[in-house]
């Protein structure tokens, strides 16, 4: 079995004349849990969106051997994604759930409902409501439930807890820690204390380039002694 989940070579993405990713090359192994850190505008979200086929780019990207553009539907069946800002979808929650179930035929409504319940979300009561009219925290919980319930091989999480209350944040990270070891996880978070015991590796970006790429030392992680307050192994 291929041991690398994601292979990125000389990835470049510009917006106008401004480079967002500048010749980025990275490899993520299956089952790795990686925190992507860096200042706003460093290229973190752009990288995740390239992996999902949302942006055009130059360079080479492979996700489980799939091309994010050519094989996007097949890729999305294997990936769960939680964006930093929930999109302003005009469909109802029920329509969104039906769309997700259609894309992932092995997923079941009961699984989505169970994850939502763990997050403090009563999904059935929301089915007729317009997604964009829900509170930010409720929208985020719906998207998290959809992403986790499908049991994806790859989880891409862009500040997933940003809109959650403390109980919701705790429930989210409890679920993430319980994910099977084979799940590959890429996680953007500005609160390193929440993810330090969850991740295996930290990658810091600055102006679209890698400035730090080190494994996390599991015994020292609670001390938060390394870059951006995260303990790392030498």
trRosetta pair geometry for C-beta under 8 A, 3 or more apart (Angstrom, degrees):
i j d omega theta_ij theta_ji phi_ij phi_ji
1 30 7.8 -30 133 8 115 164
2 30 7.5 120 105 -35 71 126
2 64 7.4 138 77 -147 135 52
2 65 6.4 148 4 -46 170 112
3 29 5.7 -22 152 -145 86 97
3 30 5.9 -122 -168 16 44 104
4 7 5.4 54 141 -59 139 97
4 27 5.4 -56 -136 -169 124 107
4 28 7.1 108 -161 75 76 42
4 29 5.8 -69 -107 -106 51 54
4 30 7.1 163 -163 -25 4 79
5 28 5.3 -47 61 102 101 92
5 29 6.3 79 2 158 90 18
5 30 4.6 128 -54 -81 99 60
5 31 7.8 166 -38 4 129 46
5 32 7.2 -144 19 30 127 98
5 63 7.0 4 155 -155 72 63
5 64 6.1 -16 -156 -66 64 71
5 153 7.4 -173 -135 144 118 103
5 154 6.4 149 176 -89 130 109
5 184 4.2 46 -96 -63 179 164
6 26 7.4 5 113 106 107 94
6 27 6.8 169 91 -153 66 42
6 28 4.2 22 47 44 106 105
6 51 6.6 -18 -134 -131 133 123
6 61 7.7 -20 -166 -165 88 81
6 62 7.0 165 -151 88 43 59
6 63 5.3 -2 -106 -108 82 70
6 64 7.9 -18 -71 -28 58 55
6 154 7.8 97 -52 -121 110 136
6 184 7.1 161 -14 157 103 154
6 186 8.0 14 -2 -51 160 132
7 27 5.4 3 -111 -112 65 86
7 60 7.3 -25 118 124 95 103
7 61 7.4 161 87 -153 59 36
7 62 4.5 6 53 53 99 104
8 11 5.0 -34 -176 -27 106 129
8 24 6.0 -20 140 116 128 94
8 25 5.9 -179 106 -140 79 35
8 26 4.6 15 53 50 119 76
8 27 7.1 -158 29 -70 72 46
8 51 8.0 -61 -78 -86 119 94
8 59 7.2 32 -175 140 74 128
8 60 7.2 161 -154 92 35 66
8 61 5.4 6 -110 -109 75 76
8 62 7.9 -153 -67 30 44 62
9 25 5.1 27 -125 -120 46 96
9 59 6.0 -172 93 -176 57 95
9 60 4.2 4 55 57 103 108
9 61 7.9 -159 28 -67 65 43
10 23 5.2 -31 -142 -146 64 70
10 24 7.5 117 -151 57 11 39
10 25 6.0 14 -43 -68 46 100
10 58 7.7 -51 126 123 94 83
10 59 4.2 -164 98 -122 70 104
10 60 6.7 54 49 18 88 82
11 21 5.2 -35 119 140 94 137
11 23 7.2 115 56 -160 44 14
11 24 4.2 -36 59 61 100 94
11 25 7.2 160 6 -71 84 45
11 47 7.5 86 117 -122 149 82
11 50 6.4 106 -169 141 131 161
11 57 6.0 5 -163 156 84 140
11 58 7.7 151 -152 86 39 50
11 59 4.0 -157 -94 88 38 156
11 60 7.5 -101 -71 53 76 41
11 61 6.2 60 -97 -66 118 101
12 19 6.9 -56 -159 -142 89 106
12 21 5.7 -169 -131 97 28 86
12 22 6.4 38 -118 -125 85 28
12 23 5.9 13 -72 -59 98 48
12 24 7.5 161 -68 12 46 78
12 57 6.3 158 77 -174 46 89
12 58 4.8 -14 61 64 102 95
12 59 5.4 134 9 -28 72 117
13 19 7.4 113 81 -160 47 62
13 20 4.8 -42 96 63 97 105
13 21 4.3 51 29 31 92 105
13 43 7.8 140 59 -144 113 105
13 46 5.6 -172 85 170 146 123
13 50 6.1 -127 -55 -75 143 130
13 55 5.9 35 -136 137 137 140
13 56 8.0 145 -123 94 93 49
13 57 4.5 -50 -80 -113 92 102
13 58 7.7 175 -73 25 49 67
13 208 7.6 -158 54 -133 82 127
14 17 6.7 -26 178 -152 128 15
14 18 6.2 151 -162 77 80 41
14 19 5.0 -48 -98 -98 87 52
14 20 6.4 166 -109 6 28 80
15 18 5.2 -22 66 66 81 100
15 20 5.8 60 -8 -36 99 118
19 22 4.7 65 149 -79 140 94
19 207 7.5 55 92 171 101 82
19 208 5.4 -102 135 24 96 165
20 43 5.1 141 163 -111 72 89
20 46 4.4 -177 146 -114 132 174
20 208 5.4 138 139 -86 30 121
21 24 4.8 -59 -175 -8 105 125
21 43 5.0 125 -80 -157 71 133
21 46 5.7 -156 -37 115 104 125
21 47 6.2 122 -90 -78 131 79
21 50 7.1 -32 -5 -26 159 154
21 57 7.1 -1 59 -140 133 128
21 208 4.3 -175 -115 -153 25 107
22 43 7.9 -113 0 -77 77 157
22 207 6.7 0 3 133 135 82
22 208 4.0 103 -3 105 86 121
22 209 5.2 -42 65 -57 107 93
23 59 7.5 163 -126 -88 42 133
23 209 7.2 12 64 -102 84 95
24 43 7.4 -178 -62 143 142 147
24 47 6.9 -88 118 -106 171 112
24 59 7.5 64 55 176 72 174
24 205 7.9 -11 -111 -120 128 116
24 208 6.5 -111 -52 170 110 76
24 209 6.7 -159 -88 -112 79 45
24 210 6.7 110 -137 -28 85 93
26 203 6.9 37 -129 -137 140 156
26 210 6.7 137 -75 -63 107 139
26 213 7.5 -161 -120 -117 101 141
28 32 5.2 -138 -171 62 84 136
28 34 6.0 -94 -123 -14 120 146
28 184 6.1 104 136 -164 118 126
28 186 7.0 -52 -116 -73 168 106
29 32 4.7 100 61 -30 77 117
29 184 7.6 -167 101 -108 40 113
30 153 7.9 -43 -139 179 98 103
30 182 6.3 -15 161 -162 105 72
30 184 5.6 -89 -139 -59 43 111
31 181 5.4 17 -143 152 119 71
31 182 5.2 -63 -81 -131 98 30
31 183 6.8 73 -113 54 53 32
31 184 6.1 -44 -25 -76 17 67
32 184 5.8 22 50 -134 69 83
32 185 7.4 -137 106 43 51 65
32 200 5.4 -114 -151 61 70 133
32 201 6.0 -9 -171 15 114 126
33 184 7.6 -170 -76 -159 51 39
33 185 4.2 10 -122 59 78 114
33 187 7.1 12 -177 1 82 119
33 198 6.0 -112 147 141 145 77
33 199 4.6 -139 117 -125 96 55
33 200 5.0 107 50 3 77 90
33 201 7.4 150 80 27 48 78
34 185 6.9 171 26 93 61 64
34 186 5.4 -12 67 -112 101 64
34 187 6.9 165 85 26 49 76
34 199 6.2 95 -114 -155 13 113
34 200 6.9 -46 -73 60 58 82
34 201 4.7 -26 -110 76 83 101
34 202 7.2 157 -162 -95 68 23
34 203 5.9 15 179 2 117 109
35 187 5.4 -39 -105 78 60 95
35 188 7.6 114 -164 -106 63 26
35 189 6.3 -63 -142 36 105 98
35 192 7.0 79 179 -123 160 84
35 195 5.5 129 -91 118 125 138
35 199 4.7 -49 -26 -92 97 171
35 201 7.4 -172 26 94 69 50
35 202 4.8 -17 65 -113 102 76
35 203 7.3 173 85 29 52 64
35 216 7.9 67 15 -53 115 131
35 230 7.3 -164 71 -110 150 164
36 44 4.7 143 135 -139 122 107
36 47 7.0 -158 -146 68 156 139
36 48 7.7 -156 37 -51 162 105
36 186 6.2 28 -21 -177 117 91
36 187 6.9 172 17 79 79 38
36 188 4.9 -39 71 -87 100 76
36 203 5.5 -22 -108 73 65 97
36 204 7.9 142 -165 -98 49 29
36 205 6.6 8 -171 -5 95 111
37 44 7.5 1 -123 -89 4 140
37 188 7.5 150 -83 -141 41 65
37 189 7.7 -40 -90 64 85 59
37 190 7.9 120 -134 -103 86 46
37 192 7.1 8 -96 -81 138 110
37 202 6.2 -3 7 -169 119 102
37 203 7.3 158 25 82 72 45
37 204 4.9 -34 77 -104 91 78
37 205 7.6 168 82 21 41 70
37 212 7.9 -17 64 64 108 122
37 227 7.7 161 84 119 143 102
37 228 5.1 -118 160 13 154 173
37 230 7.7 -170 -27 -4 159 141
38 42 3.2 -119 135 90 130 174
38 43 7.2 -12 94 42 156 73
38 44 5.7 173 49 -46 113 113
38 204 5.2 134 -70 -167 86 69
38 205 4.1 -64 -42 64 160 70
38 206 5.6 -158 -142 -69 116 58
38 211 7.7 121 -103 30 109 116
39 42 5.1 123 58 -49 63 109
39 206 6.9 52 23 -117 100 79
41 207 7.9 7 129 -91 90 52
42 204 7.8 -67 176 176 153 66
42 205 4.2 130 148 102 111 94
42 206 5.3 -52 -136 -102 105 33
42 207 6.7 -50 -138 -26 58 30
42 208 7.2 -177 169 -46 48 39
43 46 4.9 -64 -156 49 62 119
43 47 5.7 71 145 -32 85 98
43 205 4.9 -112 60 155 100 144
43 207 7.2 36 -22 144 117 12
43 208 4.1 121 -64 -96 150 58
43 209 7.9 92 23 -7 152 34
44 47 5.9 -57 -157 29 26 111
44 48 6.9 20 152 -13 62 105
44 158 7.6 143 129 -129 103 95
44 188 5.0 111 156 -108 134 129
44 205 5.7 177 -65 40 75 135
45 48 5.6 -53 -150 37 38 111
45 49 6.2 33 154 -17 69 107
45 84 6.6 -57 -102 -7 128 129
45 158 5.6 67 -110 -139 89 137
45 188 6.9 -25 -70 -37 70 170
46 49 5.9 -59 -147 40 30 108
46 50 6.4 35 153 -22 64 104
46 55 6.8 -3 -160 -1 74 166
46 208 7.6 -32 73 -106 142 92
47 50 5.8 -55 -152 32 30 112
47 51 6.6 31 152 -20 64 104
47 205 7.2 -163 -24 -66 140 160
48 51 5.7 -54 -154 33 34 114
48 52 6.6 21 153 -9 66 109
48 81 7.8 136 167 -137 113 107
48 156 5.2 141 -155 -176 109 122
48 158 5.8 -163 64 -69 169 114
48 186 6.5 179 -103 113 99 132
48 188 7.1 -86 -37 -24 141 123
49 52 5.7 -59 -145 44 36 106
49 54 4.0 -72 -171 62 91 123
49 55 5.0 71 121 -12 106 109
50 53 7.7 46 -178 -68 31 22
50 54 7.3 -85 -67 51 24 76
50 55 5.0 -51 -84 60 67 110
50 57 5.0 23 -131 -25 120 149
50 61 6.2 -167 145 -76 102 164
50 68 6.8 123 157 63 53 168
51 61 6.5 -145 -104 -175 55 135
51 63 5.8 102 -168 -72 87 134
51 68 6.0 -171 180 -90 26 142
51 156 6.6 175 89 -101 131 147
51 186 7.6 80 45 37 170 162
52 68 6.3 95 112 -154 10 121
52 72 7.8 62 164 -143 56 95
52 75 7.3 170 -142 125 48 128
52 76 7.4 65 -158 -88 88 85
52 79 6.7 -160 -110 116 88 158
52 81 6.0 43 -102 -89 143 150
52 156 6.6 -134 -60 60 113 166
53 68 3.5 -169 -66 157 84 89
53 69 5.0 159 -140 -77 106 48
53 72 4.2 -130 89 -107 169 110
53 75 6.6 128 -14 64 127 148
56 69 7.5 46 -105 -84 68 139
57 61 7.2 58 73 -16 133 130
61 67 7.3 101 83 -142 79 58
61 68 5.6 -13 105 -3 126 117
62 65 5.8 2 -179 -114 115 22
62 66 6.8 132 -160 54 67 34
62 67 6.9 -40 -106 -82 65 52
63 66 5.3 -40 71 61 76 91
63 68 6.1 68 8 -70 123 87
63 75 5.6 65 84 -134 127 119
63 78 8.0 169 136 83 107 126
63 79 7.4 -2 156 -63 143 129
63 154 6.8 -26 -175 -45 114 169
64 75 7.3 162 45 -117 111 77
64 78 6.1 -39 15 114 161 164
64 153 6.6 62 -75 104 142 144
64 154 7.3 -127 -31 -33 116 127
66 70 7.8 -153 -178 76 74 86
66 71 3.9 -117 -164 89 102 142
66 74 5.7 -156 -125 95 145 113
66 75 4.8 -173 110 -74 146 97
66 78 8.0 150 9 33 148 137
67 70 4.0 36 80 35 127 104
67 71 5.1 112 52 12 68 97
68 71 7.3 -45 -86 60 10 77
68 72 6.1 44 171 -94 50 79
68 75 6.0 -1 -120 -22 55 176
69 72 6.0 -12 -145 -49 21 107
71 74 4.5 -47 176 48 94 117
71 75 5.5 104 113 -30 87 97
72 75 5.5 -58 -146 38 32 114
72 76 6.2 30 159 -20 68 106
73 76 5.9 -54 -145 35 29 109
73 77 6.8 36 152 -25 60 101
73 103 7.6 -137 -156 -146 82 94
74 77 5.8 -51 -158 25 33 115
74 78 7.2 16 152 -6 62 107
75 78 6.1 -72 -161 42 36 101
75 79 5.8 7 156 -4 75 122
76 79 5.7 -68 -127 50 34 99
76 81 8.0 -54 -134 -4 82 121
76 103 6.3 -54 120 178 115 131
77 103 6.5 -151 -90 158 74 83
77 104 5.9 152 -139 -97 72 76
78 152 5.8 104 164 -159 41 86
78 153 4.6 -24 -175 33 100 111
78 154 5.9 55 130 18 90 98
79 152 5.4 67 -147 -168 14 141
79 153 7.4 -52 -75 60 50 75
79 154 4.4 -28 -108 77 79 107
79 155 7.5 160 -161 -88 64 24
79 156 6.1 10 -174 0 113 110
80 146 7.6 168 -145 114 97 66
80 147 3.3 109 178 -170 108 80
80 148 6.3 102 -174 -63 162 35
80 150 5.8 169 -81 56 106 112
80 152 3.8 -163 -18 3 93 143
80 154 7.2 180 26 93 65 55
80 155 4.9 -14 66 -113 104 71
80 156 7.1 176 88 28 52 66
81 147 6.1 -149 45 -111 27 120
81 155 8.0 172 -78 -160 36 47
81 156 4.7 -8 -110 68 78 104
81 157 7.8 -172 -150 -76 41 42
81 158 8.0 15 -172 0 82 100
82 140 7.3 64 -168 -159 113 77
82 143 5.2 124 -125 129 81 111
82 144 5.5 28 -104 -87 139 66
82 147 5.1 -82 -51 -17 91 161
82 156 7.4 -179 29 95 60 59
82 157 4.9 14 52 -124 108 71
82 158 6.6 -162 97 34 66 67
82 160 4.3 47 107 -111 141 105
83 86 6.6 145 70 -89 103 34
83 87 6.9 64 47 -35 151 82
83 143 7.2 -74 29 177 75 159
83 158 5.3 -9 -149 55 40 124
84 158 4.3 -76 -43 126 82 104
84 159 4.2 46 -119 50 92 114
84 162 6.1 45 -160 2 75 152
84 188 7.3 -46 -72 84 109 130
86 89 7.9 -76 159 5 92 97
86 131 7.7 -133 158 160 125 106
86 136 6.8 173 23 -146 118 64
86 139 3.8 -167 73 139 174 126
86 140 5.9 -126 -47 -71 120 60
86 142 7.9 69 -129 59 142 103
86 143 5.8 -159 -109 -26 103 140
86 163 7.7 -53 -10 13 109 158
88 132 4.4 52 -165 -122 67 123
89 96 6.3 84 122 -84 157 122
89 131 4.4 6 77 73 105 136
89 132 5.6 -170 63 -49 45 92
90 130 6.3 -28 -163 -158 48 114
90 131 7.5 -107 -70 46 2 92
90 132 5.9 -19 -85 1 46 132
91 95 3.9 -114 177 88 114 132
91 96 5.4 141 99 -53 120 80
91 99 7.5 49 126 -18 167 135
91 130 7.4 159 101 -141 19 69
91 131 6.0 22 75 3 66 118
92 95 4.7 100 53 5 77 100
92 96 7.0 -139 97 -3 43 86
92 127 6.7 48 149 160 116 48
92 128 5.8 -42 -157 -157 140 27
92 129 6.3 131 -148 75 86 27
92 130 5.7 -68 -97 -92 59 44
92 131 6.7 139 -165 -29 17 79
93 96 5.6 -55 -149 37 34 113
93 97 6.2 36 153 -20 67 105
93 123 7.3 -161 152 -163 135 75
93 126 4.5 24 30 130 167 98
93 127 5.3 -114 84 -120 102 30
93 128 7.5 -19 41 21 94 17
93 129 5.7 27 -4 63 112 79
93 130 7.9 154 -24 -159 72 6
93 131 5.5 131 -73 -80 64 82
93 134 7.5 68 -65 -44 116 139
93 142 6.1 -111 -134 -131 108 146
94 97 5.7 -53 -146 36 30 111
94 98 6.3 31 154 -19 64 106
94 127 3.8 60 -66 -176 102 86
94 128 6.3 17 -11 -72 127 41
95 98 5.6 -53 -146 36 32 112
95 99 6.4 37 153 -22 64 103
96 99 5.6 -51 -149 33 31 114
96 100 6.5 30 153 -17 64 105
96 131 5.6 72 -32 -66 144 140
96 142 7.1 51 101 157 143 129
96 146 7.5 -78 143 -77 102 149
97 100 5.7 -55 -149 37 32 111
97 101 6.3 30 154 -17 66 107
97 109 6.8 60 166 -118 126 92
97 112 6.3 147 -139 123 109 167
97 123 7.6 97 -84 -179 146 122
97 127 7.1 -54 19 -123 139 88
97 146 7.1 -141 -109 -94 64 108
98 101 5.7 -55 -145 39 31 110
98 102 6.3 35 153 -22 64 106
99 102 5.7 -56 -151 34 29 113
99 103 6.6 25 153 -16 64 106
100 103 5.8 -57 -150 37 32 109
100 104 6.3 -16 164 24 68 108
100 107 7.0 -55 138 84 92 151
100 112 7.5 108 97 -92 138 144
100 146 4.8 -99 -129 -151 164 117
100 150 7.4 -120 171 -59 105 123
101 104 6.5 -77 -135 64 27 77
101 105 7.3 67 167 -105 64 38
101 107 5.8 -130 -118 85 64 103
101 108 7.8 54 -126 -122 110 20
101 109 6.7 -17 -85 -64 140 78
101 112 8.0 -84 -69 -23 98 141
102 105 7.4 8 -154 -73 27 74
104 107 4.1 41 114 0 115 119
104 150 4.6 -48 -177 -129 167 121
106 150 7.6 93 79 -155 89 74
107 111 6.0 -117 -164 61 76 134
107 112 7.0 63 165 -45 114 99
107 149 5.8 85 -155 122 115 95
107 150 4.4 -48 -80 -106 131 72
107 151 7.7 176 -96 18 87 83
108 111 4.8 99 64 -1 81 101
108 112 7.5 -150 99 -2 47 84
108 149 7.8 -119 59 167 56 114
109 112 5.6 -56 -154 37 40 111
109 113 6.1 39 151 -20 72 107
110 113 5.6 -54 -145 39 32 113
110 114 6.2 36 154 -25 65 105
111 114 5.7 -50 -146 32 31 112
111 115 6.7 28 156 -15 63 102
111 149 4.1 133 125 -164 98 101
111 150 7.8 131 110 -63 136 32
111 151 7.8 -64 -180 -26 149 98
112 115 6.1 -56 -152 37 31 106
112 116 6.3 31 151 -17 64 111
112 123 6.6 120 125 -125 94 169
112 145 5.1 82 -166 150 73 105
112 146 6.1 18 -128 -91 115 52
112 149 4.2 -77 -82 -27 57 176
113 116 5.6 -58 -149 40 31 115
113 117 6.2 36 153 -25 66 104
113 123 4.9 -127 -114 42 72 138
113 124 6.9 28 -123 -41 122 88
113 145 7.7 59 -73 -174 15 136
114 117 5.6 -50 -148 31 31 113
114 118 6.7 34 152 -20 62 102
114 149 7.3 130 54 -112 87 106
115 118 5.7 -53 -155 32 35 114
115 119 6.6 26 150 -12 65 107
115 144 7.1 -147 147 122 119 82
115 145 4.2 156 94 -133 110 74
115 148 4.9 158 -138 83 152 117
115 149 4.8 -127 1 -66 137 92
115 175 6.8 72 -143 -130 95 151
116 119 5.7 -64 -152 42 34 107
116 121 3.7 -85 -177 81 90 115
116 122 7.4 166 137 -65 116 6
116 123 4.3 80 89 -48 166 111
116 141 6.3 91 -136 153 77 102
116 142 7.1 20 -108 -103 117 49
116 145 4.0 8 -64 -100 82 150
117 120 7.7 55 -175 -68 31 14
117 121 6.7 -96 -68 62 27 65
117 122 7.4 55 -99 -93 71 48
117 123 7.6 -74 -49 -5 72 99
118 171 5.4 165 145 -173 80 119
118 174 7.8 -133 168 84 120 118
118 175 6.4 112 118 -69 144 119
119 141 4.6 168 127 -144 141 108
119 144 6.3 120 -82 87 158 131
119 145 6.6 -116 15 -64 138 97
119 164 7.9 -89 -165 -130 106 127
119 168 5.5 43 -170 -137 84 84
119 171 5.0 166 -108 109 50 138
119 172 6.6 47 -111 -67 104 75
119 175 7.8 -35 -65 -21 91 143
120 141 7.2 -90 67 -126 76 152
120 167 6.1 69 -41 115 148 119
120 168 5.9 -93 32 -83 124 84
120 171 6.7 174 -14 2 92 162
121 126 7.7 -37 180 -4 97 141
121 138 6.8 130 -120 -142 105 72
121 141 4.3 169 -65 141 136 136
121 142 6.9 177 -163 -68 155 60
121 145 6.5 -106 65 -46 148 139
122 125 4.5 25 120 19 114 118
122 126 6.9 136 95 -17 70 95
123 126 5.9 -74 -157 39 37 107
123 127 7.0 61 152 -58 71 85
123 142 7.4 124 -116 -112 92 83
123 145 6.9 -154 -82 136 128 170
124 127 6.0 -22 -158 -21 38 115
126 129 5.0 -66 -162 33 66 118
126 134 6.9 29 -149 -95 126 131
126 138 7.2 178 -109 175 148 124
126 142 7.2 -120 113 -86 154 123
129 133 6.4 -120 173 72 97 110
129 134 6.3 96 126 -67 129 95
130 133 4.4 67 77 9 101 112
130 134 7.7 -159 93 -24 55 78
131 134 6.1 -46 -165 7 39 114
131 139 6.4 91 178 -119 83 98
131 142 7.0 -136 -134 89 101 162
132 139 7.8 40 -110 -99 29 136
134 138 4.2 -113 170 90 117 121
134 139 4.8 149 86 -57 116 82
134 142 7.3 78 81 -11 168 135
135 138 4.6 89 56 9 84 104
135 139 7.0 -150 90 -6 41 86
136 139 5.8 -55 -148 36 30 111
136 140 6.4 30 155 -20 64 107
136 163 4.0 -126 135 -149 103 139
137 140 5.7 -55 -149 35 31 112
137 141 6.5 31 154 -20 65 104
137 163 4.6 -157 -82 141 56 93
137 164 5.5 117 -138 -104 96 42
137 165 6.3 30 -138 -21 151 82
137 168 6.5 158 -168 14 111 171
138 141 5.7 -52 -149 34 34 111
138 142 6.6 37 152 -21 65 101
139 142 5.7 -53 -153 32 33 113
139 143 6.6 27 153 -14 66 106
139 163 7.4 -3 62 99 90 159
140 143 5.8 -58 -151 39 33 109
140 144 6.2 34 152 -20 67 107
140 160 7.0 138 -172 -175 110 61
140 161 7.9 113 161 -123 144 23
140 162 7.3 -160 -109 59 152 75
140 163 4.4 162 -22 63 145 118
140 164 6.0 -118 98 -58 141 85
140 168 7.9 89 94 157 117 143
141 144 5.6 -52 -143 37 33 112
141 145 6.3 36 156 -21 65 105
141 164 7.2 111 -65 -103 88 101
141 168 6.4 -89 -83 -145 111 128
142 145 5.8 -56 -151 35 28 112
142 146 6.5 27 153 -17 63 106
143 146 5.7 -53 -147 37 33 111
143 147 6.3 31 155 -19 66 108
144 147 5.7 -58 -146 38 30 110
144 148 6.1 13 164 -7 68 113
144 160 6.1 102 -93 -175 108 117
144 172 6.2 -71 -156 -117 154 106
145 148 6.4 -63 -137 44 24 98
145 149 5.7 25 168 -26 64 117
146 149 6.3 -55 -134 32 20 110
146 150 7.1 19 166 -20 55 107
147 150 6.9 -71 -169 26 24 106
147 152 6.9 -50 -178 -2 68 131
147 155 6.7 92 160 -135 114 89
147 157 7.8 127 142 -87 160 87
148 151 7.6 35 170 -71 48 43
148 152 8.0 -94 -116 11 28 94
148 155 7.6 27 -92 -113 68 126
148 175 5.9 3 -147 155 159 135
148 179 7.8 -111 -139 -90 97 104
151 180 7.7 46 -160 6 99 121
152 155 5.8 136 74 -70 118 68
152 183 7.0 86 90 -135 65 106
153 182 7.1 -53 -138 130 77 98
153 183 6.5 -161 -159 -121 31 61
153 184 6.6 24 148 21 70 94
154 183 7.3 168 -88 -166 21 71
154 184 4.9 -18 -110 70 73 102
154 185 7.7 170 -160 -80 50 36
154 186 7.6 7 -174 5 94 98
155 176 7.6 -175 123 -128 164 94
155 179 7.0 -75 -16 -127 147 162
155 183 6.0 32 -8 169 108 116
155 184 7.2 -180 26 91 67 51
155 185 4.6 -5 63 -113 106 79
155 186 7.3 -176 94 32 60 59
155 187 7.8 12 112 -67 102 88
156 186 5.2 0 -117 62 69 105
157 160 4.2 -44 -167 -34 107 123
157 176 7.9 -29 -35 -106 166 134
157 185 7.1 -2 8 -168 113 91
157 186 7.0 171 29 90 68 56
157 187 4.7 -1 67 -115 109 75
157 188 6.9 -158 104 30 64 67
157 189 8.0 7 115 -52 107 95
158 188 4.8 16 -134 42 56 125
159 162 4.2 34 151 -44 109 119
159 188 5.5 -44 -37 101 68 98
159 189 6.2 136 -102 -103 56 51
159 190 6.9 12 -106 0 108 91
160 164 8.0 18 132 -14 65 127
160 172 6.3 -179 118 -176 115 145
160 187 7.5 -63 2 -140 111 92
160 189 7.9 -44 26 -83 75 97
161 164 4.8 -70 -158 33 67 122
161 168 7.3 161 -142 114 84 91
161 169 4.5 71 -159 -120 128 89
161 172 5.5 -172 -88 66 100 155
161 173 7.4 -7 -68 -44 141 96
161 189 7.3 29 33 -122 107 110
161 191 7.5 -68 75 42 127 131
161 194 6.8 -104 41 154 159 164
164 168 3.5 -133 -168 100 110 121
164 169 4.7 151 101 -58 122 72
164 172 6.4 -142 -39 -18 177 136
165 168 4.9 91 51 12 69 106
165 169 7.1 -130 97 -9 32 90
166 169 5.6 -54 -145 34 31 113
166 170 6.4 31 158 -18 65 105
167 170 5.8 -55 -151 36 31 111
167 171 6.3 29 153 -17 65 108
168 171 5.7 -56 -145 38 32 110
168 172 6.2 37 155 -24 66 105
169 172 5.7 -53 -149 31 29 113
169 173 6.6 16 160 -8 64 106
169 194 6.9 -76 173 -134 114 140
170 173 6.4 -63 -148 41 28 100
170 174 6.2 33 153 -23 64 109
171 174 5.6 -54 -148 34 31 116
171 175 6.6 31 154 -18 64 104
172 175 5.9 -60 -158 35 30 108
172 176 6.5 26 151 -17 66 107
173 176 5.3 -47 -141 37 40 114
173 177 6.3 44 157 -21 67 101
173 194 5.9 -132 -79 177 150 95
173 195 7.3 -135 -123 -89 119 61
173 198 6.6 -109 -158 -66 97 140
174 177 6.0 -54 -149 35 28 109
174 178 6.5 21 152 -14 61 112
175 178 5.7 -65 -150 41 32 109
175 179 7.2 58 148 -49 63 83
176 179 5.7 -23 -162 -14 40 115
176 185 7.1 99 -162 -136 105 155
176 187 8.0 60 -157 -89 149 143
176 198 5.9 16 118 -146 118 138
177 197 7.7 5 -105 111 123 97
177 198 5.8 -105 -84 -111 81 93
179 183 4.5 -69 156 44 120 150
179 185 7.0 112 78 -61 159 131
180 183 5.3 111 68 -18 76 99
185 198 7.9 -74 103 150 152 107
185 199 7.6 -127 93 -108 115 78
187 195 6.0 -176 116 -138 143 149
187 198 7.5 8 27 106 166 129
187 199 6.8 -128 46 -83 126 118
189 192 6.6 144 103 -79 104 43
189 194 6.2 -118 174 67 148 112
189 195 5.0 135 48 -14 154 140
191 194 4.6 44 113 3 109 115
191 195 7.3 117 95 -3 71 93
192 195 6.2 -79 -151 50 41 93
192 196 5.7 61 156 -60 79 95
192 224 6.5 124 108 -132 117 111
192 228 5.7 140 -49 129 149 101
192 229 5.2 153 63 83 141 104
192 230 4.9 -112 -176 -67 141 102
193 196 6.1 -28 -134 -7 28 118
193 224 6.3 -28 -91 -79 79 144
193 229 7.3 -41 -54 131 80 130
194 198 7.9 -5 133 0 60 128
195 198 4.8 -72 -159 43 62 119
195 199 5.5 40 153 -20 98 113
196 199 6.9 -67 -140 34 21 98
196 216 7.0 178 -163 -157 66 140
196 221 4.3 159 155 176 101 102
196 222 6.8 147 108 -82 134 36
196 224 6.1 -89 -90 -84 158 85
196 230 5.8 -168 -111 -130 101 89
196 231 7.1 71 -163 28 122 88
197 218 7.5 74 -138 -149 64 77
197 221 5.3 145 -82 112 59 141
197 222 6.8 25 -67 -68 108 80
199 202 6.7 86 122 -67 142 73
199 216 5.5 99 100 -4 87 151
200 215 6.2 -41 160 -147 72 86
200 216 5.9 -163 -176 35 19 101
201 213 7.4 9 178 -170 110 67
201 214 7.0 -179 -151 97 72 34
201 215 5.2 -50 -98 -110 77 52
201 216 6.1 -132 -72 -8 21 85
202 212 6.5 -12 114 121 97 114
202 213 7.7 -162 94 -131 54 32
202 214 6.0 -7 57 62 88 77
202 216 5.9 91 -21 -64 96 95
202 226 7.4 154 43 104 153 136
202 227 7.1 178 117 68 141 105
202 228 7.6 -162 -178 50 143 120
202 230 5.4 124 -68 105 161 152
202 232 6.2 -94 36 -93 123 115
203 210 6.2 -56 -167 -131 97 105
203 212 6.8 171 -151 92 32 70
203 213 5.0 16 -114 -108 80 79
204 210 7.2 105 74 -158 54 59
204 211 5.0 -57 99 66 103 92
204 212 3.7 40 27 41 114 104
204 213 7.6 -133 27 -57 66 53
204 227 6.1 -77 -39 129 149 141
204 228 6.8 165 -96 -17 125 128
205 208 6.7 9 -177 -111 113 12
205 209 6.7 145 -153 70 73 28
205 210 6.2 -47 -99 -95 65 46
205 211 6.9 127 -135 10 16 90
206 209 6.3 -34 69 63 67 79
206 211 4.7 26 12 -23 115 136
210 213 5.4 8 178 -43 129 116
212 227 5.1 -121 -108 55 169 167
212 232 7.8 -114 177 -79 120 169
214 226 7.4 -133 82 -174 141 150
214 227 7.9 119 31 19 129 120
214 232 4.2 54 111 -176 134 133
214 233 6.5 -174 169 57 102 63
214 234 7.9 -24 -151 -105 130 26
215 232 6.8 130 82 -162 43 79
215 233 4.7 -15 82 39 97 118
216 221 5.6 42 169 -91 113 110
216 230 6.7 -67 -114 165 104 111
216 231 6.7 81 -159 88 78 73
216 232 6.0 -70 -108 -111 46 59
216 233 6.9 76 138 -8 10 90
217 220 4.2 23 97 35 120 108
217 221 6.4 -170 82 -47 60 71
217 231 5.2 -79 52 135 101 105
217 232 6.2 108 -7 173 91 15
217 233 4.1 130 -69 -65 91 82
218 221 5.7 -26 -145 -12 32 120
220 223 5.3 -51 -175 30 74 115
220 225 6.4 -58 164 25 116 119
220 231 3.8 -151 120 170 100 151
220 233 8.0 146 36 -74 125 67
221 224 7.4 33 174 -64 46 55
221 230 7.3 -13 -139 -164 73 76
221 231 5.0 -142 -96 52 32 116
222 231 7.7 -6 39 3 32 138
223 231 5.3 73 63 -62 89 132
224 229 4.3 -2 172 167 109 82
224 230 5.9 -39 -141 -94 66 32
224 231 6.1 -92 -88 -27 14 83
225 229 7.8 18 -50 -160 8 41
225 230 7.8 -40 52 114 39 18
225 231 4.6 47 36 -94 85 83
226 229 7.3 27 65 116 53 12
226 230 4.6 -43 66 89 102 57
226 231 4.9 130 -12 -122 103 16
226 232 3.8 103 -123 0 163 91
227 230 6.2 -24 68 48 57 91
227 232 6.7 8 17 -11 88 136
